Each structure stands twice: as structure tokens, then as C-alpha cells.
Amino acid sequence: MVETVVNVERTTTTTTNGPPGGPSSGDGGFWSAIRLNIDYFRTLPGIIKIVEFVLGIICMALAAPPLNSATSFFMFVIVISFIITILLIAAYFLGIREALNVAVNWIFSELITTAVLTLLYFIGFIVQLARWSESADKGSGSNTAAGVFGLFNFLAYAAGTYFLFLAHRSGATH
């Protein structure tokens, strides 16, 4: 799967009646290269990231508050994955990857990160379902549902990992 590529052009603007003390010329720096990239979220990898985000919210809502150590681990996995997914969504939405001029293989970095999150979600939903599937304790229904949605999110992360692997194998770096 090939990702959407955004080309960023830097322009120089000279202002004659600019604000006092403000820069009158220059390349604009980092912030001039930031562009909103909605087109990425129309691609399959972008849709998968949105699905991961939504399923993460559902998992957090169903598993909270953690009533035992199994659910605490599951919540740890959900929250870490959720934070990283939010950062990736922001990076794609704002075009930060293209704006930064650093020699980083973004696809490979995201592949490794998503693969680790996939493994954590796999362990997390199994632990959650093993603890709550046969239980009649308080909160067992919502915690079992959280484990099932954890399975769905594991599948979403696995799909994201697969498409990142295909992009990495094709030689893409951005």
C-alpha cells in the first residue's frame, strides 16, 4: 500500500508595512511548512488510524475503572497506544513529517512502533478476556466487551502494521 505524499514548498514573503519588530523577510521556518493534510485520511492507512483511535476510546470507556491487575495492564496498553495514535494522527494531519528536514525513515519507525503496539494489544485483550469472560463479578459485562473491542483494535493495528510493512518493503521512507 502506498501512502499519500505531500510536497511542501517554502516561499519567501517580504512585507513592507509589517508589524513593528516582526520579521520582514526570511523563509518562514518550520511553521510555514505546516499544511493540513486531510487527503491522507481518505487512504486506507489513514482510515485505519481513525478506526484505531475510535476503538481506543471505546476500550477505555468500557474498561474504566480498572478493578484488578489484568484490567490495569489492559488500560496501560490502551492508553499508551491511544497517545501514540493521537501523535501519529497529528503528525499526518499537520504534515509534520514532511516539514521536518531530518534523516529519519518514518515508515520504518512507524512500522516498528505499530508492530510493538499490535503485540501489546494481543497480550492485553487475551489477559482481559481471560480474566473477565467467565466472571460474574461486578463490571464483568463491560470488561468482557472491552476485551472484545480490544480484539477488534488488535486487528486494526495488525492491518496498519501490514500496510506499513508493504510500504517499507516497496522502499518508501516518508
For each residue, the residues with C-beta under 8 A, 3 or more apart:
1: 43 44 45 163 166 167
2: 167 170 172
3: 40 43 45 107 167 172 174
4: 37 39 40 42 43 46
5: 98 174
6: 35 37 39 40 95 98
7: 98
8: 33 35 95 98 99
9:
10: 27 28 32 33
11: 28 32
12: 25 26 27 28
13: 25 28
14: 24 25
15: 18 22 24
16: 24
17:
18: 15 22 23 24
19: 22
20:
21:
22: 15 18 19
23: 18 26
24: 14 15 16 18
25: 12 13 14
26: 12 23 29
27: 10 12 32
28: 10 11 12 13 31 32 33
29: 26 32
30: 33 34 99 100
31: 28 34
32: 10 11 27 28 29
33: 8 10 28 30 95 98 99
34: 30 31 94 95 96 99
35: 6 8 94 95 98 99
36: 93 94 95
37: 4 6 40 92 93 94 95
38: 41 42 93
39: 4 6 42 43
40: 3 4 6 37 43 45 46 92 93
41: 38 46 47 49 50 92 93
42: 4 38 39 46 47
43: 1 3 4 39 40 46 47
44: 1 47 48 163
45: 1 3 40 48 49 160 163 164 167
46: 4 40 41 42 43 49 50 92
47: 41 42 43 44 50 51
48: 44 45 51 52 156 159 160 163
49: 41 45 46 52 53 85 88 89 92 160
50: 41 46 47 53 54 89
51: 47 48 54 55 156
52: 48 49 55 56 81 85 153 156 157 160
53: 49 50 56 57 82 85 86 89
54: 50 51 57 58
55: 51 52 58 59 149 152 153 156
56: 52 53 59 60 78 81 82 85 153
57: 53 54 60 61 82
58: 54 55 61 62 146 149
59: 55 56 62 63 74 78 146 149 150 153
60: 56 57 63 64 75 78 79 82
61: 57 58 64
62: 58 59 142 143 145 146 149
63: 59 60 66 71 74 75 78 128 142 143 146
64: 60 61 75
65:
66: 63 71 72 74 75
67: 71 137 138 139 143
68: 71 72 131
69: 72 73
70: 73 74 127 128 130 131 132
71: 63 66 67 68 74 75 128 131 132 143 146
72: 66 68 69 75 76
73: 69 70 76 77 124 127
74: 59 63 66 70 71 77 78 124 125 127 128 146 147 150
75: 60 63 64 66 71 72 78 79
76: 72 73 79 80 124
77: 73 74 80 81 117 120 121 123 124 150
78: 56 59 60 63 74 75 81 82 124 150
79: 60 75 76 82 83
80: 76 77 83 84 117 120
81: 52 56 77 78 84 85 117 120 121 153 157
82: 53 56 57 60 78 79 85 86
83: 79 80 86 87
84: 80 81 87 88 113 117
85: 49 52 53 56 81 82 88 89
86: 53 82 83 89 90
87: 83 84 90 91
88: 49 84 85 91 92 110
89: 49 50 53 85 86 92 93
90: 86 87 93 94 96
91: 87 88 94 96 97
92: 37 40 41 46 49 88 89 95 97
93: 36 37 38 40 41 89 90
94: 34 35 36 37 90 91 99
95: 6 8 33 34 35 36 37 92 98 99
96: 34 90 91 99 100
97: 91 92 100 106 174
98: 5 6 7 8 33 35 95 174
99: 8 30 33 34 35 94 95 96
100: 30 96 97 104
101:
102:
103:
104: 100 109
105: 108 109 173
106: 97 109 110 173 174
107: 3 110 111 164 167 168 172 173 174
108: 105 111 112 168 173
109: 104 105 106 112 113
110: 88 106 107 113 114 164
111: 107 108 114 115 161 164 165 167 168
112: 108 109 115 116
113: 84 109 110 116 117
114: 110 111 117 118 157 160 161 164
115: 111 112 118 119 161
116: 112 113 119 120
117: 77 80 81 84 113 114 120 121 157
118: 114 115 121 122 154 157 158 160 161
119: 115 116 122 123
120: 77 80 81 116 117 123 124
121: 77 81 117 118 124 125 150 153 154 157
122: 118 119 125 126 154
123: 77 119 120 126 127
124: 73 74 76 77 78 120 121 127 128 150
125: 74 121 122 128 129 147 148 150 151 153 154
126: 122 123 129 130
127: 70 73 74 123 124 130 131
128: 63 70 71 74 124 125 131 132 143 146 147 150
129: 125 126 132 133 144 147 148 150 151
130: 70 126 127 133
131: 68 70 71 127 128 135 143
132: 70 71 128 129 135 137 140 143 144 146 147
133: 129 130 144 147
134:
135: 131 132 140 143 144
136: 140
137: 67 132 140
138: 67
139: 67 142 143
140: 132 135 136 137 143 144
141: 144 145
142: 62 63 139 145 146
143: 62 63 67 71 128 131 132 135 139 140 146 147
144: 129 132 133 135 140 141 147 148
145: 62 141 142 148 149
146: 58 59 62 63 71 74 128 132 142 143 149 150
147: 74 125 128 129 132 133 143 144 150 151
148: 125 129 144 145 151 152
149: 55 58 59 62 145 146 152 153
150: 59 74 77 78 121 124 125 128 129 146 147 153 154
151: 125 129 147 148 154 155
152: 55 148 149 155 156
153: 52 55 56 59 81 121 125 149 150 156 157
154: 118 121 122 125 150 151 157 158
155: 151 152 158 159
156: 48 51 52 55 152 153 159 160
157: 52 81 114 117 118 121 153 154 160 161
158: 118 154 155 161 162
159: 48 155 156 162 163
160: 45 48 49 52 114 118 156 157 163 164
161: 111 114 115 118 157 158 164 165
162: 158 159 165 166
163: 1 44 45 48 159 160 166 167
164: 45 107 110 111 114 160 161 167 168
165: 111 161 162 168 169
166: 1 162 163 169 170
167: 1 2 3 45 107 111 163 164 170 172
168: 107 108 111 164 165 172
169: 165 166
170: 2 166 167
171:
172: 2 3 107 167 168
173: 105 106 107 108
174: 3 5 97 98 106 107
